[in-house]
Amino acid sequence: MNVTIVDYNSGNISSVINSFKEVSKDKVNIEVTADLAIIKTSDKVVLPGQGSFKSCIDGLNSIKGLIDTLNEFALESKKPLLGICVGLQMFADVGYEETETKGLGWISGKVSKIDNQGGKFKLPHIGWNEINIMKDSKIFKDIENKSHMYFVHSYEFVPEDKSVISATTDYSSNVVCAAEKENIFGTQFHPEKSDKIGLKIINNFISL
């Protein structure tokens, strides 16, 4: 099986690469590339995201044909795809970080700044926070509700259809921290930085 981590200059993704390689233990071929042919023939794709919504979308757009290839993979071939942090946020129709920026439009919704209640909550939201698992999800198999995950973000994904929400975290309000729609999965938290529980989520995705 081939799992491809998309490398599109979204910031340091070494922890994502290392954690997937640790979990796969050479049983799964982990590729790190922006080569369209490799992405197309992969069994699963991971879309990391570090930086602003705009910088990540710009990164995808900087590689000719990459967004079309990802659309084909996720929407037509319906193969499993995991977005991490801004990787999840880019599923939305539009993001408002830096400037209004068009997203991938895979899951209808928007990405807006967390309401920190006039400074009551620090932004970015950094550190460990417990998650509330909202529905039975394959990527949360054998993960206990109220498990702690590691977060670094100031913006949140607000989907139009609340049924896509698979987990939330309480930070100022109920912030969406995991979403899924059919074969498309995303986490706002960083499973690769969330110790053994995060590695279990990565293993669940690889095992889909």
Phi and psi in degrees as a GROMACS rama.xvg file:
@    title "Ramachandran Plot"
@    xaxis  label "Phi"
@    yaxis  label "Psi"
@TYPE xy
-112.528  125.504  ASN-2
-115.221  123.959  VAL-3
-107.37  127.146  THR-4
-96.0089  119.187  ILE-5
-75.9003  122.402  VAL-6
-104.52  103.619  ASP-7
-131.17  33.086  TYR-8
61.0891  47.2183  ASN-9
-96.0238  16.3883  SER-10
108.461  -177.268  GLY-11
-69.2438  114.963  ASN-12
-112.59  16.3391  ILE-13
-60.2962  -36.0243  SER-14
-67.655  -34.3636  SER-15
-64.4647  -47.932  VAL-16
-59.5626  -48.6701  ILE-17
-62.395  -40.6034  ASN-18
-69.8553  -38.462  SER-19
-66.4524  -37.9697  PHE-20
-69.1579  -36.74  LYS-21
-63.672  -43.3529  GLU-22
-70.2681  -39.8342  VAL-23
-71.8785  -27.4962  SER-24
46.6117  44.0095  LYS-25
66.0959  3.93065  ASP-26
-80.5472  -21.4534  LYS-27
-123.601  138.851  VAL-28
-83.046  114.841  ASN-29
-100.073  116.275  ILE-30
-105.382  142.915  GLU-31
-121.57  107.216  VAL-32
-163.574  163.475  THR-33
-116.835  15.4108  ALA-34
-69.3434  117.303  ASP-35
-61.9552  -37.19  LEU-36
-65.9434  -38.9256  ALA-37
-68.2608  -42.5178  ILE-38
-59.9159  -45.1868  ILE-39
-59.4859  -36.6536  LYS-40
-93.7295  2.05657  THR-41
-71.5916  155.513  SER-42
-82.6557  -35.7191  ASP-43
-143.124  152.069  LYS-44
-128.248  141.468  VAL-45
-114.794  128.285  VAL-46
-112.513  94.6779  LEU-47
-76.0513  170.741  PRO-48
-160.607  115.421  GLY-49
-132.854  130.223  GLN-50
117.358  -161.184  GLY-51
-85.0176  161.453  SER-52
-55.3635  -47.5997  PHE-53
-63.1421  -43.7258  LYS-54
-65.377  -34.9159  SER-55
-71.1372  -43.6687  CYS-56
-62.0588  -42.1021  ILE-57
-60.0599  -37.8478  ASP-58
-63.0559  -43.1745  GLY-59
-62.8474  -43.277  LEU-60
-68.4942  -20.9561  ASN-61
-73.6475  -14.9434  SER-62
-107.803  109.225  ILE-63
-56.635  125.437  LYS-64
86.2931  -4.64795  GLY-65
-67.1919  -45.2415  LEU-66
-64.1554  -40.2565  ILE-67
-60.5843  -41.3788  ASP-68
-66.2509  -41.3735  THR-69
-66.1973  -39.707  LEU-70
-60.0985  -44.4126  ASN-71
-62.8892  -42.9659  GLU-72
-63.4387  -48.8262  PHE-73
-83.3784  -41.8301  ALA-74
-94.4077  -32.4049  LEU-75
-98.3744  -52.8271  GLU-76
-74.7864  -20.6069  SER-77
56.2294  40.6269  LYS-78
-92.4086  154.631  LYS-79
-63.7645  132.812  PRO-80
-133.757  135.402  LEU-81
-118.393  121.328  LEU-82
-101.237  135.388  GLY-83
-117.425  128.838  ILE-84
58.3354  -114.494  CYS-85
-64.9957  -22.0151  VAL-86
-57.8197  -39.1246  GLY-87
-69.7857  -46.9544  LEU-88
-57.3376  -34.6004  GLN-89
-68.2861  -12.0222  MET-90
-63.0228  -23.5952  PHE-91
-69.9341  168.689  ALA-92
-72.7195  -37.0703  ASP-93
-153.091  147.833  VAL-94
-126.768  151.32  GLY-95
-117.351  21.6301  TYR-96
-86.0096  128.872  GLU-97
73.0301  -63.4617  GLU-98
-153.73  166.767  THR-99
-65.7963  122.986  GLU-100
-132.771  133.212  THR-101
-71.169  131.503  LYS-102
-93.4826  -167.501  GLY-103
-75.1468  -25.239  LEU-104
74.2015  24.6822  GLY-105
-79.3562  -34.8484  TRP-106
-128.725  113.77  ILE-107
-56.2091  132.494  SER-108
158.245  -172.909  GLY-109
-135.738  163.575  LYS-110
-119.649  115.269  VAL-111
-130.238  165.445  SER-112
-67.1145  139.091  LYS-113
-60.7725  133.649  ILE-114
-74.4498  103.994  ASP-115
-89.7258  16.7804  ASN-116
53.2263  52.3883  GLN-117
65.7194  32.6169  GLY-118
96.4109  -1.42136  GLY-119
-63.6263  -34.6628  LYS-120
-112.115  131.906  PHE-121
-72.5484  141.23  LYS-122
-122.997  140.614  LEU-123
-67.4144  156.895  PRO-124
-75.4971  107.393  HIS-125
-122.339  132.79  ILE-126
121.541  -166.089  GLY-127
-87.0818  135.095  TRP-128
-146.243  149.123  ASN-129
-82.565  149.366  GLU-130
-108.144  147.146  ILE-131
-107.105  107.481  ASN-132
-76.3349  123.036  ILE-133
-94.834  -24.3671  MET-134
-153.71  163.162  LYS-135
-67.4688  111.574  ASP-136
-124.782  140.967  SER-137
-63.4688  -30.2024  LYS-138
-79.1351  -12.2473  ILE-139
-101.769  17.1683  PHE-140
-58.1566  127.036  LYS-141
63.5188  19.5663  ASP-142
-100.677  126.483  ILE-143
-74.6636  140.955  GLU-144
-59.4935  149.71  ASN-145
71.451  14.9794  LYS-146
-64.8111  153.759  SER-147
-97.8436  133.43  HIS-148
-124.691  162.474  MET-149
-100.149  128.945  TYR-150
-120.617  147.076  PHE-151
-148.251  98.1463  VAL-152
-166.72  154.964  HIS-153
-116.372  -12.8962  SER-154
-117.408  153.534  TYR-155
-129.613  149.43  GLU-156
-86.2066  124.332  PHE-157
-116.561  94.9055  VAL-158
-76.4147  148.85  PRO-159
-69.3654  -43.0908  GLU-160
-94.7205  107.853  ASP-161
-67.6931  -13.9376  LYS-162
-70.8569  -14.075  SER-163
-80.6494  -11.042  VAL-164
-74.9699  121.617  ILE-165
-104.395  -17.5429  SER-166
-159.973  151.456  ALA-167
-128.834  164.919  THR-168
-132.869  149.329  THR-169
-93.9754  104.117  ASP-170
-144.799  98.1782  TYR-171
76.0551  -43.828  SER-172
-152.938  -172.333  SER-173
-77.9064  99.1002  ASN-174
-89.8813  131.348  VAL-175
-65.6196  123.186  VAL-176
-119.882  -1.98063  CYS-177
-157.126  140.396  ALA-178
-142.182  154.027  ALA-179
-153.155  147.805  GLU-180
-144.081  108.244  LYS-181
55.2063  -111.104  GLU-182
-92.1789  1.55317  ASN-183
-104.546  121.746  ILE-184
-122.273  146.697  PHE-185
-150.192  145.548  GLY-186
-126.8  135.071  THR-187
-76.2085  -35.5998  GLN-188
-74.4889  168.935  PHE-189
-101.485  99.3277  HIS-190
-61.0073  -31.7909  PRO-191
-69.952  -13.2192  GLU-192
-115.184  12.4179  LYS-193
-108.835  33.6822  SER-194
59.414  -149.868  ASP-195
-65.0853  -34.1607  LYS-196
-67.589  -39.9062  ILE-197
-63.7406  -39.9935  GLY-198
-64.555  -32.9049  LEU-199
-64.4434  -39.7571  LYS-200
-63.9908  -42.2224  ILE-201
-61.2467  -43.242  ILE-202
-62.9239  -39.4533  ASN-203
-60.9672  -40.3588  ASN-204
-66.7389  -46.2186  PHE-205
-59.9409  -32.5212  ILE-206
-84.1709  -2.50502  SER-207
